[in-house]
Amino acid sequence: MSVRIIPFQPHLAPAFKELNIAWLTEYFYVEPKDSDLLDNCQEVIIDKGGVIFFAQLKESIVGCFSLIPMGTNTVELGKMAVREGYQGKKIGHQLLKYAIDYCNKNQIASIVLYSNTVLQPAIYLYKKFGFQEIPMEVPPPYDRSNIKMALIL
């Protein structure tokens, strides 16, 4: 299933929030940091030099991810989600490939992510693309985080 990857536009902010609330509430809960990122994505991500991209299938938004600056030449891959009913159709694979290609084109040296090992399909995908586990800072940025991974480009 091939999707178009499109950049953030303000009218898509509700889709970004909805896609992420779905997986957060299914597996965990919405933390204050999540609320800030999802309710204020323009100000907290885009206006600070980050990007958000969406997977579009026909007229439907079926997935998303963000890249949030973390210092010199490093970004956090965050808020990656695929709508229920579209999971297992390689959309996450396409989103992650696009994120890595974007970072390469923009001379970003490394991508970091925080996840949880309960999300086995996501961890498998990250490892497939070469992400490796690295030490987690204490305390982690999210209560749910029990794994930190990085990809050096």
Buried (B, 14 or more C-beta within 10 A) or exposed (E): EEBEBBEBEEEBBEBBBBBBBBBBEEEBEBBEEBEEBBEEBBEBBBEEEBBBBBBBBEEEBBBBBBBBBBEEEBBBBBBBBBBEEBBEBBBBEBBBEBBBEBBEEEEBEBBBBBBBEEBEEBBEBBEEBEBEBEEBEEEEBBEBBEBBBBBEE
